[in-house]
């Protein structure tokens, strides 16, 4: 099966252990959209030390942590959640994981405490690839690919997610997950 057919919403990209780019080192990215024009996703495990209400005016006072979604459009905020029944106009990207939805209704649901911090993850910016770019990066061994699990987004600690996703893949990936960050390829 070609790499192009494997890429789809609901997959995760797992950075190879020797990824040099500090924005993506030991990152796990959920793919939310893949078309012939390109791909879009969010880094699940790069928390920023701020909350959504620090950037969005008239946002409920509850503390919803922000994550670095990627280097594209860092003046935008995006979100994935597990509340499709409550938030219309969201897209399912994998079982129990939805992307977007009506932002005004989201604020109402948060104020009403129907959506809590464990139900949603907010991102500043996104990770994007133009047509063929992600396929080339996969062929160049920049990424491993795996299946998204809702627990990766809503029930995992950011600092250990990269290792956890590799361990779930099993076999050689479990060994890679045990590599120390300072390990050299020389």
N, C-alpha and C positions, 0 to 999 in steps of 0.2 A: 504494500500500500504506500503510495507516495506521501511525503510530508504534507503536501498541500491538502490532501483529503483528511488527514488526521487533525489539522488545526480547525477548531470550531469553538463556539461559545461553550463554556463549561469545562474547558481544559485549563490546566495550570501549567505555567512555565516555571521551571525550577532552575535557577542559575547554576551553571557548572561551577565546581569548586575553585577554578582558577579565573573566574570572571574578574577582569581588571577594573571595570567601570564602577566607581564607588556608589553610584546611584542604584546599581543593580546587584552589587556584591551580596551573595547569600539571600537573594530576594525570591519570593514566590509571587507570581503574577497570575491573577485570574483573567482569562480571556472572556470578554463580554460580547464581542462582535468580531466576526471574521467574514469579509466579503472579498470579491475580486479586486476591490479598491484598496484594501488594507485591513489592519487589525487594530483593536482597541482593548485595553485591559487596565487593571489597577494592581499596584504592588500591595500585597496584603500585610506585609510585616515590617513596614518602615514608619513607626509612629512619629508624629511631630509633637513637640511639647506644648501643645495648645489645644483649645476646645473650639468647637464650631461657633459658639456664641461670641467668640472673640473676633471672628471674621464676618459673620452674617448678622446684619442688623435685624432687630425684631425676631430673633431666634429664641426659643425657650431657654430658660436659665439652667436647665439640667446640663450636666457635664458629659458631652459627647466628644470623645477624643478624635482628633484629626490625624489622618495618615497621608504620607507622600504617595500619591497615586502614580506619579511618573513625571517626567520633565516637560510634557507637552501641556500647554494651556494652564499654567500654574496660577492663573487668575480665576479659575473655575472650581466649583465644588461639585462632587458627584457622590453617589451613595449606592450601596448594595444592602439588602435587607432580607428578612425571612417572613415578611408580612404581606404577601400578595392579597390575601383576603381583605385586608384593611386599606391597602393603597393601590387604587386602580392605576391603569396606564403604566404598570411596571412590566418589564420583560423577564421571563424566566431564563436564567442562564445555566442552571443545573438544579437538581432536586433540592428544594428548600432555599434556593438563593435567587433573588430577584434584583434587577437593576432599575433604578430610577422610579418614577411615579410622580404624581402631583405634589409639588413642593409645599404649597399652601396647606393641603390636607395633611401632609407629613407633620408640619408644625402643629396643627391642631391635635393630631394623634399623640404627639410628644407631650404637649400641654395636658392632655387628658390622661397621660400615663398609660396609653394603650400600646405605645412603642417605647421601649426602654433601651438603654445603652447596649445590652446584650443582643438586641434584635437588629442592629443596624451598624454599618461602618461607613464613615465619611472619608472622602479623599480630596486632597488638593491636587489638581492636575490629573493627567492620565498618561499611560504608556501607549504609544502609537507607532505603527509601522505602515509604511506605504506599500503599495502592491508589490508582492514578491520579497519584500525586505525580511519579514519574519521567516519565510521559507529558507532564505539564504542564511540567516543566523542559525536556524536549526541544522542545516546541512554543515555549517561551519562549527558545529558542536558548542555553541554558546549556551544552549539550554537543553535540559531534559524536559520531557512533557509527561504530564500525568492527568488524572481525573480530579475535578474539583469535588470537595466534600464540604458541606455547610459548616462542619466543625472547624475547618481551616479559617473561615471568616469570623465565626461567632463564638467559638469555644477554645481558642488556642492562644497561647502567649506569643507575642511577636518575636521575642528573642529566640524562641526554640522552634518556630514554625518550619524553617528551612530543613532542619534535621528531621523533624517529625514527618514531613511530606516524603523525604527520601526514605525514611524507615518504612513507611507505609508501602512504598514501591517494592521494597524487599531486595533480596539477593545482593548484587554488587552495590546497589544504591545504599543499603544499610551500612556497608563498610565505608562508603564515601561520607555518609552522615557523621561518622566518628572522626573524620579528619580535623585536626586542629586548624584554626584560622591562620596561624603563622606558617603552616606547611608550605614548602617550596616545591615547585615542579622541576627544579634542577637536580 
